[in-house]
Amino acid sequence: MHWNLTSPADSRRYDPAQVFAAGMEQHAIANTAYPIGHVTTMRPYRITRRQVQAFAPLPWEDISEMGLYVHIPFCEVRCGFCEYAVIDPKQNAAQKDDYFDLLLREFALWGQAIDSRHKTLTGFDIGGGTPSLPDASQIGRVMEAAARHFHLPADVTISIETTPKIAAIDAKKLVAYKAMGIRRISMGVQTVSPCLLEAIGRTATTLEWNRQAVENIRAAGYDNFNVDVMYGFARQNVDSVEATLRHVIALAPEHITLYQMRYKGTRIAHQAAGITWAQIGEQAKLAKQMLAEAGYWAAPGKNTFSRIPGDLGTSDYLTNRVVYATPYLGIGLGAQSLSHTSLSYNSGAADKEMRLYRRHVEADELPIQDIYHLSREAAMGKFVAVAFYFGGIHLPSFQAKFGCGLESAFPDAVHFVLERGLMAYDGETLQLTAAGVEAKPGVHALFYAPAVQEHLIKLCRGEQVRPRSGWRRVWQAEWAAVHQTSSVAVTNPLPRDMPPCAGRG
């Protein structure tokens, strides 16, 4: 399947200096969480509800290799910084076992829809939420389903997430995961500041649990261990970041991932204005300096630091997704999926409730909340946003995906970042420089699709961002006239002789 027709909003061009400034001003949302402003920026590409079930399998027809992500939406407490699909913890007891029955049914639905047994997995992550919260036997069911419905090579590293508390008090789970074939484990420490932990609702954690968790993880035989740390909170200072990093470095994990707080979709989104980009930069600079001194390395702009030479520190799933733009399928409540030409979100992504997810699966329907048939511009914006997880754009992957070079697709943006020393060529990658890392939101915005750039610019102006009325009927009429078909625009692929990339800003 080819890309969708480009929307009018994605056909516009904006001055890169204006876009860069808008990204810097809107630094709380101009990041890798892309796209933003879905209601307006993605509306042209949204598939109507009555067409979802027929359309959803089509983008996967010619895909033979893909990543798999399975979402477990349970936590003991929903932290204030969480942006993911996590159900009300009060419902955990009633929903946990039932949820895994639904998960297995969704596996089967996708198996039928895309003949998944002929799809080879290049990576497999189990995340959440807290996937280690349910009984280990339920994770075993997920592992069995993945092996049954997909081709899962033995050398693929499967990764799972845990909390310090669970890893500290339930060591048997860690042993069970290892026996199932899970070889990578990631643990979220986030911060050790008591005041900040209380402010974000993450009080069920202690330094001793962190240490005991590491002992149990090592005893279970894991030598691929990551710890997550967060920074950029409105109520955080550099002393807090320093104390956290000293503690985490002493735990000696193979990898440490720094997550900048992303406020969009969280319960503390209103606090975004309480911290400046300069303060965030000061915290990030200190963290990276401490990690470098402790022997942890990452390319500029990459947030996972590794002390293992030649090891990027990330899971196979994330590495292939970021560097090579490998498509990935998300299974479970609110999970995201990205093919070459489509982006979708499962039911629960918006309301974080089980009701609609359950209704779809029990009706033998793929539990999709929203699905978008992407234009080339929208797909490029998503590609680069994901690539910036590692701080750089792998040029051969871009060329292979879009049939043109990054420079011809984004001539103004590439010229802007090179001229100002914000990015530089490093082998096959256009990588952020130290100066670019300090201006990440602006650099990210330069490679967004024009509709998303317009959204940022309007936010800076204080304008209300609303869908344009009437444009969709006009656009569909134009499509029908050109292609002599009455089909809805968003469900029609472009012709196979589509032109090469035209220059974009």
Buried (B, 14 or more C-beta within 10 A) or exposed (E): BBBBBBBBBBBBEBEBEBBBBBBBBBBBBBBBBBBBBBEBBBBBBBBEEEBBBEBBBBBBEEBEBBBBBBBBBBBBEBBBBBBBBBBEBEBBEEBBEEBBEBBBBBBBBBBEBBEBEEBEBBBBBBBBBBBBBBBBEBBBBBBEBBBBBBBBEEEBBBBBBBBBBBBBEBBEBBBBBBEBBBBBBBBBBBBBBEEBBEBBBBEEBBEEBBBBBBEBBBEBEBEBBBBBBBBBBBBBBBEBBBEBBEBBBEBEBBBBBBBBBBBEBBBBBEBBEEBEBEBBBBBBBBBBEBBEEBEBBBBBBBBBBBBBEEBBBBBBBBBBBBBBBBBBBBBBBBBBBBBBBBBBBBBBBBBBBBEBBBEBBEEEBBBBBBBBBBBBBBBBBBBBBBBBBBBBBBBEBBBEBBEBBBBBBBBBBBEBBBEBEBBBEBEEBBBBBEBBBBBBBBBBBBBBBBBBBBBBBBBBEEEEBEEEEEBBEEBBEEBBEEBEEEEBBBBBBBEEEEEEBEEBB
